[in-house]
C-alpha cells in the first residue's frame, strides 16, 4: 500500500519553497501527497516563529495533526522547532523535531524509534529549495538566500535561521531551468534578506537576475521582500531592463517614526525610505508596493503611530502586512520596559488594516478599462483566478482551460480589491 504524507506550511514564501523541495523528496520515495487533515503516515509541519501568534498556531496544528493521524508520524520542523524544541517535545503526539537545516535530512530520521527524536543544527550550510510539482503551485518560489546578519531589536529570525548564506548564480540558473522545464512560467526569488546576496556570496544580485532573464521559457520574475537599504538604483535599473520583471515591490517599512526606526536598529530613516520608493517609481511608474509594518513596538506613542499612518497614507503602498509587536526571547526589544498595552496594539492594527484595504480597493479601481497581462493560476467557484504584473487579483469566468496561461485581458470591473474580466 502506498504511504501517504501531508504538509502544512506556516509563514513566509521561503518556507513555501522549502516545503516544495521536501515534498518532492517524499514523492521520489513513493509517497502520495494528501491534503493536511487527511489521515497520513507522515504529517510534516514546516513552522514559523516570527510572532507569538505564529507559535500558537504551530501548537494548534500539532494537536490537529496528532488527532487526524493518530497512528502516523508527526514531524515538526523549521523555525519554531529550532527555537522551542523542548516545548514541542512536551506535547503529545510529536515523533520528530527537526531544526532549520535538519529538516532537509528528514529521511535520515524517519525510522528513529526514540519516543521523540530531536535534531537541532548550527545552521551553517546553505540548503537550496524551490517549488516542485509535488507542491501544487503555478508560480515557483526559488530560494537564493537564507539567514540574516542584521541585529534588528525585535527580530528572532537570525536566532532561528543563522547567518546569511546563499546559492551561487550558476546553481540558481540551473534550478530556474529545471523549474521552467516543469512548466513554471513565473519565478519568485525568496530568502530572509535577499538584498544581502552580494555581501554573502561575492556575486551581484544584478548579475543573478540578468542571467535568469536569459532562461528560455521564463516569462515572469519577481523578488521577494527586499530591505530598503539594499534596494539600490543599480538593481532596480537592471530589473527594469531585463524585460520580464513584474512591477510589484515588497519593501519592509516597520514604522513611520524615525525614533522608533532607530530603536529598532533599522538601517534607514523615513526620508531614505521615501526616496527609495520614489526611485523605484521612476523605473516602474505603474508599480504597486507592499510593506511590513510593526504596530505597538515598545515606546510607540500616539504621535509615533500617527507618523506611521500618515506615511502609509502618503506613499503608494497598497499591500499592508501589519503585525502587532510580539515579544521574542533573546531580543533587545523584549527587555524594554515601556511595552504598549494589548488593546492599544489591537486598535492600531485594525486602523492600519482598514487603511490598507481601502488603498487596495483604490488601486484596483484604477485598473478598470485598462488591458493587463495575467497569469491564470487556478479555477475557483467556476472562475479562473490570477494576478496582474502589479499583483492585483483577477477573476475571469471561462469554459476554456486557462491554468498556467499568461493572457492580455481588459479589466471591466473592480469588486473590492479584486478586478473582474469579461473578455480576453
GIFENMO-V737990 format. One record per residue. N is the residue number from 0. RES is the residue in three letters. SS is DSSP state (H for helix, E for strand, L for the rest). D_CENTER is the distance of its C-alpha to the mean C-alpha in whole Angstrom. Layout:
# GIFENMO-V737990
N:RES:SS:D_CENTER, N:RES:SS:D_CENTER
This chain:
# GIFENMO-V737990
0:UNK:L:36, 1:UNK:L:32, 2:UNK:L:30, 3:UNK:E:27, 4:UNK:E:23, 5:UNK:E:20, 6:UNK:E:17, 7:UNK:E:15, 8:UNK:E:11, 9:UNK:L:10, 10:UNK:L:7, 11:UNK:L:3, 12:UNK:H:3, 13:UNK:H:6, 14:UNK:H:7, 15:UNK:H:8, 16:UNK:H:9, 17:UNK:H:11, 18:UNK:H:12, 19:UNK:H:13, 20:UNK:H:16, 21:UNK:H:17, 22:UNK:H:18, 23:UNK:H:20, 24:UNK:H:22, 25:UNK:H:23, 26:UNK:H:24, 27:UNK:H:26, 28:UNK:L:28, 29:UNK:L:29, 30:UNK:L:27, 31:UNK:E:26, 32:UNK:E:22, 33:UNK:E:23, 34:UNK:L:21, 35:UNK:L:20, 36:UNK:L:23, 37:UNK:L:25, 38:UNK:L:28, 39:UNK:L:27, 40:UNK:L:28, 41:UNK:E:25, 42:UNK:E:22, 43:UNK:E:19, 44:UNK:E:16, 45:UNK:E:13, 46:UNK:E:13, 47:UNK:L:11, 48:UNK:L:13, 49:UNK:L:12, 50:UNK:L:14, 51:UNK:H:18, 52:UNK:H:16, 53:UNK:H:14, 54:UNK:H:17, 55:UNK:H:19, 56:UNK:H:17, 57:UNK:H:17, 58:UNK:H:21, 59:UNK:H:21, 60:UNK:H:19, 61:UNK:H:22, 62:UNK:H:25, 63:UNK:H:24, 64:UNK:H:23, 65:UNK:H:27, 66:UNK:H:28, 67:UNK:H:27, 68:UNK:L:28, 69:UNK:L:31, 70:UNK:L:32, 71:UNK:L:29, 72:UNK:E:27, 73:UNK:E:24, 74:UNK:E:22, 75:UNK:E:19, 76:UNK:E:17, 77:UNK:E:14, 78:UNK:H:14, 79:UNK:H:16, 80:UNK:H:19, 81:UNK:H:19, 82:UNK:H:20, 83:UNK:L:22, 84:UNK:H:23, 85:UNK:H:27, 86:UNK:H:25, 87:UNK:H:24, 88:UNK:H:27, 89:UNK:L:29, 90:UNK:L:28, 91:UNK:L:30, 92:UNK:L:28, 93:UNK:L:26, 94:UNK:L:27, 95:UNK:E:25, 96:UNK:E:23, 97:UNK:E:21, 98:UNK:L:19, 99:UNK:L:16, 100:UNK:L:18, 101:UNK:H:21, 102:UNK:H:18, 103:UNK:H:19, 104:UNK:H:23, 105:UNK:H:23, 106:UNK:H:26, 107:UNK:H:28, 108:UNK:H:28, 109:UNK:L:28, 110:UNK:L:31, 111:UNK:L:32, 112:UNK:L:34, 113:UNK:L:34, 114:UNK:L:33, 115:UNK:L:30, 116:UNK:E:29, 117:UNK:E:26, 118:UNK:E:25, 119:UNK:L:23, 120:UNK:L:23, 121:UNK:L:23, 122:UNK:L:20, 123:UNK:L:22, 124:UNK:L:21, 125:UNK:L:18, 126:UNK:L:17, 127:UNK:L:16, 128:UNK:L:14, 129:UNK:E:13, 130:UNK:L:13, 131:UNK:L:16, 132:UNK:H:19, 133:UNK:H:19, 134:UNK:H:15, 135:UNK:L:16, 136:UNK:L:14, 137:UNK:L:15, 138:UNK:L:13, 139:UNK:E:12, 140:UNK:E:9, 141:UNK:E:11, 142:UNK:E:11, 143:UNK:L:13, 144:UNK:E:13, 145:UNK:E:12, 146:UNK:L:14, 147:UNK:L:15, 148:UNK:L:19, 149:UNK:L:18, 150:UNK:L:20, 151:UNK:L:19, 152:UNK:L:21, 153:UNK:L:18, 154:UNK:L:16, 155:UNK:L:16, 156:UNK:H:13, 157:UNK:H:16, 158:UNK:H:18, 159:UNK:H:16, 160:UNK:H:15, 161:UNK:L:18, 162:UNK:L:19, 163:UNK:L:17, 164:UNK:E:18, 165:UNK:E:17, 166:UNK:L:18, 167:UNK:L:21, 168:UNK:H:21, 169:UNK:H:24, 170:UNK:H:21, 171:UNK:H:18, 172:UNK:H:21, 173:UNK:H:22, 174:UNK:H:19, 175:UNK:H:18, 176:UNK:H:22, 177:UNK:H:22, 178:UNK:H:19, 179:UNK:H:21, 180:UNK:H:24, 181:UNK:L:22, 182:UNK:L:22, 183:UNK:L:18, 184:UNK:L:19, 185:UNK:E:15, 186:UNK:E:13, 187:UNK:E:10, 188:UNK:E:10, 189:UNK:E:7, 190:UNK:L:8, 191:UNK:L:9, 192:UNK:L:11, 193:UNK:H:12, 194:UNK:H:15, 195:UNK:H:17, 196:UNK:H:17, 197:UNK:H:21, 198:UNK:H:22, 199:UNK:H:20, 200:UNK:H:21, 201:UNK:L:24, 202:UNK:L:23, 203:UNK:L:22, 204:UNK:H:19, 205:UNK:H:21, 206:UNK:H:23, 207:UNK:H:20, 208:UNK:H:19, 209:UNK:H:22, 210:UNK:H:23, 211:UNK:H:20, 212:UNK:L:22, 213:UNK:L:25, 214:UNK:L:24, 215:UNK:L:26, 216:UNK:L:24, 217:UNK:L:21, 218:UNK:L:21, 219:UNK:E:17, 220:UNK:E:15, 221:UNK:E:12, 222:UNK:E:10, 223:UNK:L:7, 224:UNK:L:8, 225:UNK:L:11, 226:UNK:L:14, 227:UNK:H:17, 228:UNK:H:19, 229:UNK:H:18, 230:UNK:L:17, 231:UNK:L:21, 232:UNK:H:23, 233:UNK:H:24, 234:UNK:H:20, 235:UNK:H:20, 236:UNK:H:24, 237:UNK:H:23, 238:UNK:H:20, 239:UNK:H:23, 240:UNK:H:25, 241:UNK:L:23, 242:UNK:L:24, 243:UNK:L:20, 244:UNK:E:18, 245:UNK:L:16, 246:UNK:L:17, 247:UNK:E:14, 248:UNK:E:13, 249:UNK:E:10, 250:UNK:L:12, 251:UNK:L:12, 252:UNK:L:16, 253:UNK:E:16, 254:UNK:L:20, 255:UNK:L:22, 256:UNK:L:25, 257:UNK:H:26, 258:UNK:H:28, 259:UNK:H:24, 260:UNK:H:22, 261:UNK:H:25, 262:UNK:H:25, 263:UNK:H:21, 264:UNK:L:22, 265:UNK:L:20, 266:UNK:L:21, 267:UNK:L:22, 268:UNK:L:24, 269:UNK:H:24, 270:UNK:H:26, 271:UNK:H:24, 272:UNK:H:21, 273:UNK:H:23, 274:UNK:H:25, 275:UNK:H:21, 276:UNK:H:20, 277:UNK:H:24, 278:UNK:H:24, 279:UNK:H:21, 280:UNK:H:23, 281:UNK:H:26, 282:UNK:H:24, 283:UNK:L:22, 284:UNK:L:24, 285:UNK:L:22, 286:UNK:L:19, 287:UNK:E:17, 288:UNK:E:15, 289:UNK:E:12, 290:UNK:E:12, 291:UNK:E:11, 292:UNK:E:15, 293:UNK:E:16, 294:UNK:E:19, 295:UNK:L:22, 296:UNK:L:22, 297:UNK:L:25, 298:UNK:L:28, 299:UNK:L:26, 300:UNK:L:29, 301:UNK:H:30, 302:UNK:H:30, 303:UNK:H:27, 304:UNK:H:25, 305:UNK:H:27, 306:UNK:H:26, 307:UNK:H:23, 308:UNK:H:24, 309:UNK:H:26, 310:UNK:H:23, 311:UNK:H:21, 312:UNK:H:24, 313:UNK:H:25, 314:UNK:L:22, 315:UNK:L:21, 316:UNK:E:17, 317:UNK:E:17, 318:UNK:E:13, 319:UNK:E:13, 320:UNK:E:11, 321:UNK:E:14, 322:UNK:E:14, 323:UNK:E:18, 324:UNK:L:19, 325:UNK:L:19, 326:UNK:L:21, 327:UNK:L:20, 328:UNK:L:22, 329:UNK:L:24, 330:UNK:L:22, 331:UNK:L:25, 332:UNK:H:24, 333:UNK:H:24, 334:UNK:H:28, 335:UNK:L:29, 336:UNK:L:31, 337:UNK:L:30, 338:UNK:L:28, 339:UNK:L:27, 340:UNK:L:28, 341:UNK:H:26, 342:UNK:H:28, 343:UNK:H:27, 344:UNK:H:23, 345:UNK:H:23, 346:UNK:H:25, 347:UNK:H:23, 348:UNK:H:20, 349:UNK:H:22, 350:UNK:H:23, 351:UNK:H:20, 352:UNK:H:19, 353:UNK:H:22, 354:UNK:H:22, 355:UNK:H:18, 356:UNK:H:19, 357:UNK:H:23, 358:UNK:H:21, 359:UNK:H:19, 360:UNK:H:22, 361:UNK:H:24, 362:UNK:H:22, 363:UNK:H:22, 364:UNK:H:26, 365:UNK:L:26, 366:UNK:L:25, 367:UNK:L:28, 368:UNK:L:31, 369:UNK:L:29, 370:UNK:E:28, 371:UNK:E:24, 372:UNK:E:23, 373:UNK:E:21, 374:UNK:E:19, 375:UNK:E:20, 376:UNK:E:18, 377:UNK:E:20, 378:UNK:E:23, 379:UNK:E:23, 380:UNK:L:26, 381:UNK:L:28, 382:UNK:E:26, 383:UNK:E:23, 384:UNK:E:20, 385:UNK:E:18, 386:UNK:E:16, 387:UNK:E:18, 388:UNK:L:17, 389:UNK:L:17, 390:UNK:L:14, 391:UNK:L:17, 392:UNK:E:17, 393:UNK:E:20, 394:UNK:E:23, 395:UNK:E:26, 396:UNK:E:29, 397:UNK:L:30, 398:UNK:L:32, 399:UNK:L:31, 400:UNK:L:28, 401:UNK:L:26, 402:UNK:L:23, 403:UNK:L:21, 404:UNK:L:23, 405:UNK:E:23, 406:UNK:E:25, 407:UNK:E:27, 408:UNK:E:27, 409:UNK:E:29, 410:UNK:E:27, 411:UNK:E:30, 412:UNK:E:29, 413:UNK:E:26, 414:UNK:E:26, 415:UNK:L:23, 416:UNK:L:20, 417:UNK:E:21, 418:UNK:E:23, 419:UNK:E:26, 420:UNK:E:28, 421:UNK:E:31, 422:UNK:E:32, 423:UNK:L:31
